[in-house]
């Protein structure tokens, strides 16, 4: 009797323990797989929760990286190994250090090698000293200093001759050009263009400079046939083969897109930010208003008639000579009819037109001789060669 009571009590206690243990280790109900079995069956609740959290963590991580991959694939690729910046300047000592910092910040995300060449155009302030201090601390920065002021075209030409990158960026040093536009210019070149010019759609310049520039851009667009809005914007991007084939001198930097188009390069433009001047004074003078027209005539001659001067001077000479013959022929007819010509100024006009026509024709002929005798071996720009 004693043993049977003891055995019944033992069975009762064992049943309670097993029931409690079963409730504690009861598996969590999870979504079933396609086979119909629970994915977490047989796992304790704590382990199942850890496994679920770990799985969710890796899912979120995978979604994050997939999203970043899509973002990276959407970013424009910059297929350039090295960027060269050419910055001509005159008396910009206060702007150089801020400009340097902005350039570093703008180019750093590109993960591309670069160099910056400052062209000191005979500055009379501390600009050269500031540049030298920057070059001592950063070898990516270089400088070339002129003994006197030669002009922006000379600075650009010397800079073009000393660049080592496969793409060249030009910009002004007065902080009105925004270095953060550099990636946008490079992305446009990556589409296949040879030169990308900035368009200061919203300008922060004095009234005279703003509207005289618009007038010049309109006239240049009509005469050159190049449909861009801002020829003289300092912020431009070039492939290296463009600057290797440009000869910029005098004041021709205003018409670099025209010179490049004449060489057969493709031209485009993008709107860029333009900031108000922070330091110093503008270098724009009233004399540049008149020089622009002379430069435009020079550019038209260089781009259309430099290799065939007879086409210009011969045409002008032929027109002048023809009108002179018509005038004198008419006067000859009057003389035969008995009308005296001693008091007729038209006689002198006809003689003058004939003489001017002969002179124009002679200048064109001499120009053709010079072109024939002095032929540049690098007369043609070759795009590709197999």
C-alpha positions as CSV (number, residue, x, y, z in Angstrom):
1,X,0.0,0.0,0.0
2,X,2.8,2.3,0.9
3,X,4.6,1.6,-2.4
4,X,1.5,2.1,-4.5
5,X,0.9,5.5,-3.0
6,X,4.5,6.5,-3.5
7,X,4.3,5.5,-7.2
8,X,1.1,7.5,-7.8
9,X,2.6,10.6,-6.3
10,X,5.8,10.1,-8.5
11,X,3.7,9.8,-11.7
12,X,1.7,12.9,-10.8
13,X,4.8,15.1,-10.2
14,X,6.5,13.8,-13.4
15,X,3.4,14.6,-15.5
16,X,3.4,18.2,-14.1
17,X,7.0,18.7,-14.9
18,X,6.7,17.4,-18.4
19,X,3.6,19.6,-19.1
20,X,5.4,22.7,-17.8
21,X,8.5,21.9,-19.9
22,X,6.4,21.3,-23.0
23,X,4.6,24.7,-22.5
24,X,8.0,26.4,-22.1
25,X,9.6,24.9,-25.2
26,X,6.5,25.2,-27.4
27,X,7.6,26.2,-30.9
28,X,6.5,29.6,-32.3
29,X,4.1,29.6,-35.1
30,X,5.7,31.0,-38.2
31,X,4.9,31.2,-41.9
32,X,5.0,27.8,-43.6
33,X,7.1,27.1,-46.5
34,X,5.8,25.8,-49.8
35,X,6.1,22.2,-48.4
36,X,3.7,23.1,-45.7
37,X,6.1,22.7,-42.8
38,X,6.9,25.4,-40.3
39,X,10.3,27.0,-40.9
40,X,11.1,27.4,-37.2
41,X,9.5,24.1,-36.0
42,X,11.5,22.5,-33.3
43,X,13.3,25.7,-32.2
44,X,12.8,27.3,-28.8
45,X,11.1,30.6,-28.7
46,X,14.3,32.6,-27.9
47,X,16.3,31.1,-30.7
48,X,13.5,31.6,-33.1
49,X,13.3,35.3,-32.2
50,X,17.0,35.7,-32.6
51,X,16.9,33.9,-35.9
52,X,14.0,36.1,-37.1
53,X,15.8,39.3,-36.1
54,X,19.0,38.2,-37.8
55,X,17.1,37.3,-40.9
56,X,15.4,40.7,-40.9
57,X,18.7,42.4,-40.3
58,X,20.3,40.8,-43.3
59,X,17.2,41.5,-45.4
60,X,17.4,45.2,-44.6
61,X,21.2,45.2,-45.2
62,X,20.7,43.5,-48.6
63,X,18.0,46.1,-49.6
64,X,20.3,49.0,-48.5
65,X,23.2,47.8,-50.6
66,X,20.9,47.0,-53.6
67,X,19.6,50.5,-53.4
68,X,23.1,52.0,-53.2
69,X,24.1,49.9,-56.2
70,X,21.2,51.3,-58.2
71,X,22.1,54.8,-57.1
72,X,25.7,54.3,-58.2
73,X,24.7,52.9,-61.5
74,X,22.5,56.0,-62.1
75,X,25.5,58.4,-61.4
76,X,27.3,59.6,-64.6
77,X,30.6,57.9,-65.0
78,X,33.6,60.2,-65.5
79,X,36.0,58.3,-67.9
80,X,38.9,60.7,-67.3
81,X,42.1,59.7,-65.6
82,X,43.3,63.2,-64.7
83,X,41.7,66.7,-64.6
84,X,43.7,69.9,-65.2
85,X,42.4,73.2,-64.0
86,X,43.8,76.4,-65.6
87,X,43.0,79.6,-63.6
88,X,44.3,82.9,-65.0
89,X,44.1,85.7,-62.4
90,X,45.0,89.3,-61.8
91,X,45.1,90.9,-58.3
92,X,42.8,88.3,-56.6
93,X,44.7,87.8,-53.3
94,X,41.6,87.6,-51.2
95,X,39.8,85.1,-53.4
96,X,42.6,82.5,-53.9
97,X,42.4,80.6,-50.6
98,X,38.6,80.3,-50.6
99,X,38.7,79.2,-54.2
100,X,41.3,76.6,-53.4
101,X,39.2,75.1,-50.6
102,X,36.1,75.0,-52.8
103,X,38.0,73.2,-55.6
104,X,39.2,70.5,-53.2
105,X,35.7,69.9,-52.0
106,X,34.2,69.8,-55.5
107,X,36.8,67.3,-56.9
108,X,37.2,65.0,-53.9
109,X,34.0,63.0,-54.6
110,X,35.2,62.2,-58.1
111,X,38.2,60.1,-56.8
112,X,40.2,61.3,-59.8
113,X,43.7,62.7,-60.0
114,X,43.9,66.4,-60.7
115,X,46.2,69.4,-60.9
116,X,45.5,73.1,-60.6
117,X,47.7,75.6,-62.6
118,X,47.4,79.3,-61.5
119,X,48.5,81.8,-64.1
120,X,49.5,85.0,-62.4
121,X,49.0,87.7,-65.1
122,X,51.4,90.3,-63.6
123,X,49.6,90.9,-60.3
124,X,50.7,93.8,-58.3
125,X,49.2,92.7,-54.9
126,X,50.0,89.6,-52.8
127,X,48.4,87.1,-55.2
128,X,51.7,85.4,-56.1
129,X,52.7,85.0,-52.4
130,X,49.4,83.4,-51.6
131,X,49.8,81.0,-54.5
132,X,53.3,80.0,-53.5
133,X,52.1,79.2,-50.0
134,X,49.4,76.9,-51.4
135,X,51.9,75.2,-53.7
136,X,54.2,74.5,-50.8
137,X,51.6,72.5,-48.9
138,X,49.9,70.8,-51.9
139,X,51.9,69.5,-54.8
140,X,48.7,69.3,-56.9
141,X,48.8,73.1,-57.2
142,X,51.2,74.8,-59.5
143,X,51.7,78.3,-60.8
144,X,53.2,80.3,-63.7
145,X,53.8,84.0,-63.2
146,X,54.2,86.7,-65.9
147,X,56.5,89.6,-65.5
148,X,53.7,92.0,-66.6
149,X,50.1,91.9,-67.6
150,X,49.7,90.1,-71.0
151,X,46.0,89.5,-70.9
152,X,43.7,86.5,-70.3
153,X,44.3,85.0,-73.7
154,X,48.0,84.7,-73.1
155,X,47.4,83.2,-69.7
156,X,45.1,80.5,-71.1
157,X,47.5,79.7,-73.9
158,X,50.4,79.2,-71.6
159,X,48.2,77.1,-69.3
160,X,47.1,74.9,-72.2
161,X,50.7,74.3,-73.1
162,X,51.5,73.0,-69.6
163,X,48.5,70.8,-68.7
164,X,49.1,67.1,-68.2
165,X,45.5,65.9,-67.7
166,X,43.3,64.4,-70.4
167,X,40.5,66.9,-69.7
168,X,41.0,70.6,-69.0
169,X,38.8,73.0,-67.0
170,X,39.1,76.8,-67.1
171,X,37.6,79.2,-64.7
172,X,38.1,82.6,-63.2
173,X,39.6,83.2,-59.8
174,X,37.1,85.9,-58.6
175,X,34.8,83.2,-57.0
176,X,32.0,84.1,-59.4
177,X,32.4,80.8,-61.1
178,X,31.3,77.8,-58.9
179,X,33.7,74.9,-58.7
180,X,30.7,72.6,-57.8
181,X,29.8,72.8,-61.5
182,X,32.9,70.9,-62.5
183,X,31.3,67.4,-62.2
184,X,28.4,68.6,-64.4
185,X,30.8,69.8,-67.1
186,X,32.7,66.6,-67.0
187,X,29.5,64.5,-67.3
188,X,28.6,66.5,-70.4
189,X,32.0,65.7,-71.9
190,X,31.5,62.1,-71.0
191,X,28.5,62.1,-73.4
192,X,30.9,62.6,-76.3
193,X,31.2,66.3,-76.7
194,X,34.7,67.9,-77.1
195,X,34.0,71.3,-75.4
196,X,31.3,72.2,-72.9
197,X,30.8,75.9,-72.2
198,X,29.1,77.3,-69.1
199,X,26.0,79.5,-69.5
200,X,25.6,82.2,-66.9
201,X,21.8,82.2,-67.2
202,X,21.4,84.3,-64.1
203,X,24.2,86.9,-64.0
204,X,25.4,89.0,-61.0
205,X,27.3,91.6,-62.9
206,X,27.0,95.4,-63.4
207,X,24.4,96.6,-65.8
208,X,26.8,97.7,-68.6
209,X,28.8,94.4,-68.5
210,X,25.7,92.3,-68.4
211,X,23.9,93.8,-71.4
212,X,27.0,94.5,-73.5
213,X,27.8,90.8,-73.1
214,X,24.3,89.8,-74.2
215,X,24.7,91.9,-77.3
216,X,28.1,90.4,-78.2
217,X,26.8,86.9,-77.6
218,X,23.8,87.6,-79.9
219,X,26.0,89.0,-82.7
220,X,28.5,86.2,-82.4
221,X,25.8,83.6,-82.5
222,X,24.3,85.1,-85.7
223,X,27.7,85.4,-87.5
224,X,29.3,82.2,-86.4
225,X,26.1,80.0,-86.6
226,X,27.0,78.4,-83.2
227,X,23.8,78.2,-81.1
228,X,25.1,78.8,-77.6
229,X,24.1,81.6,-75.3
230,X,27.4,82.6,-73.6
231,X,30.6,82.5,-75.6
232,X,32.7,84.4,-73.0
233,X,31.9,82.4,-69.9
234,X,35.2,81.6,-68.1
235,X,33.9,78.2,-66.9
236,X,34.5,75.7,-69.6
237,X,35.6,72.1,-70.0
238,X,37.7,70.8,-72.9
239,X,39.2,67.5,-74.0
240,X,42.9,67.8,-74.2
241,X,43.0,67.4,-78.0
242,X,40.9,70.7,-78.2
243,X,43.4,72.8,-76.3
244,X,46.3,71.2,-78.2
245,X,44.8,72.6,-81.5
246,X,43.8,76.0,-80.2
247,X,46.0,79.1,-80.7
248,X,44.6,81.8,-78.4
249,X,46.2,85.3,-78.4
250,X,45.2,88.9,-78.2
251,X,41.6,89.0,-77.0
252,X,40.5,85.8,-78.7
253,X,39.6,84.0,-75.5
254,X,36.0,85.4,-75.9
255,X,35.6,83.3,-79.0
256,X,37.2,80.0,-78.1
257,X,34.0,78.1,-79.0
258,X,34.1,79.6,-82.5
259,X,37.8,78.7,-82.9
260,X,37.1,75.1,-81.7
261,X,34.1,74.7,-83.9
262,X,36.2,75.8,-86.9
263,X,38.6,73.0,-86.1
264,X,35.7,70.5,-86.3
265,X,35.2,69.9,-82.6
266,X,31.7,69.4,-81.1
267,X,30.4,72.2,-78.9
268,X,27.7,72.3,-76.2
269,X,26.7,74.2,-73.1
270,X,25.0,73.8,-69.8
271,X,23.6,76.5,-67.4
272,X,25.9,77.1,-64.5
273,X,25.7,79.1,-61.2
274,X,27.1,82.6,-61.2
275,X,27.8,84.3,-57.9
276,X,28.3,88.0,-57.0
277,X,31.8,89.2,-56.7
278,X,33.0,88.9,-53.1
279,X,36.4,90.6,-53.3
280,X,38.3,93.1,-55.5
281,X,37.0,94.9,-58.5
282,X,35.9,93.8,-62.0
283,X,38.5,94.0,-64.8
284,X,35.8,95.0,-67.3
285,X,36.5,98.4,-69.0
286,X,34.7,100.4,-71.6
287,X,37.6,99.7,-74.0
288,X,36.6,96.0,-74.1
289,X,33.3,97.1,-75.7
290,X,35.1,98.3,-78.8
291,X,37.7,95.6,-78.9
292,X,34.9,93.0,-79.1
293,X,33.9,94.1,-82.6
294,X,37.5,94.0,-83.8
295,X,38.0,90.6,-82.3
296,X,34.9,89.4,-84.0
297,X,36.2,90.5,-87.4
298,X,39.5,88.7,-86.6
299,X,37.7,85.5,-85.6
300,X,35.5,85.5,-88.8
301,X,38.6,86.0,-90.9
302,X,40.6,83.3,-89.0
303,X,37.9,80.8,-89.1
304,X,36.8,81.2,-92.7
305,X,39.5,82.8,-94.8
306,X,42.9,82.2,-93.1
307,X,43.8,79.4,-95.6
308,X,42.0,81.0,-98.6
309,X,42.5,84.8,-98.4
310,X,41.7,85.3,-102.1
311,X,38.1,84.2,-101.4
312,X,37.7,87.3,-99.3
313,X,39.9,90.0,-100.8
314,X,39.3,88.7,-104.4
315,X,35.6,88.9,-103.9
316,X,35.7,92.5,-102.4
317,X,38.1,93.5,-105.2
318,X,35.9,92.1,-107.9
319,X,32.8,93.9,-106.6
320,X,34.7,97.2,-106.2
321,X,36.2,96.9,-109.7
322,X,32.9,96.0,-111.3
323,X,31.1,99.0,-109.8
324,X,33.9,101.3,-110.9
325,X,33.6,100.0,-114.4
326,X,29.8,100.6,-114.4
327,X,30.2,104.2,-113.2
328,X,33.0,105.0,-115.7
329,X,31.1,103.2,-118.5
330,X,28.1,105.4,-117.8
331,X,30.3,108.6,-117.7
332,X,31.9,107.5,-121.0
333,X,28.5,107.3,-122.6
334,X,27.7,110.8,-121.4
335,X,31.0,112.1,-122.8
336,X,30.2,110.6,-126.2
337,X,26.8,112.4,-126.2
338,X,28.6,115.7,-125.7
339,X,28.1,116.2,-121.9
340,X,31.3,117.6,-120.3
341,X,32.7,115.6,-117.3
342,X,35.0,118.2,-115.8
343,X,32.5,119.0,-113.0
344,X,31.3,115.4,-112.4
345,X,32.4,113.9,-109.0
346,X,31.2,110.5,-110.2
347,X,34.3,110.4,-112.4
348,X,36.6,110.3,-109.3
349,X,34.3,107.8,-107.6
350,X,34.5,105.4,-110.5
351,X,38.3,105.8,-110.7
352,X,38.6,105.2,-106.9
353,X,36.5,102.1,-107.1
354,X,38.6,100.6,-109.8
355,X,41.9,101.4,-107.9
356,X,40.5,99.9,-104.7
357,X,39.3,96.8,-106.5
358,X,42.8,96.2,-108.0
359,X,44.4,96.7,-104.5
360,X,42.0,94.2,-102.9
361,X,42.7,91.7,-105.6
362,X,46.5,92.2,-105.2
363,X,46.3,91.7,-101.4
364,X,44.3,88.5,-101.9
365,X,46.9,87.3,-104.4
366,X,49.8,88.0,-102.1
367,X,47.9,86.3,-99.3
368,X,47.6,83.1,-101.4
369,X,51.3,83.2,-102.1
370,X,52.1,83.4,-98.4
371,X,49.7,80.6,-97.5
372,X,51.3,78.4,-100.3
373,X,54.8,79.1,-99.2
374,X,54.3,78.9,-95.4
375,X,52.2,75.8,-94.9
376,X,51.8,74.4,-91.4
377,X,52.5,70.7,-91.3
378,X,49.8,70.4,-88.6
379,X,47.1,71.9,-90.9
380,X,44.5,69.3,-90.4
381,X,43.0,67.9,-87.2
382,X,42.8,64.1,-87.3
383,X,40.0,62.5,-85.2
384,X,41.0,58.9,-85.5
385,X,43.5,56.7,-87.3
386,X,43.5,52.9,-87.9
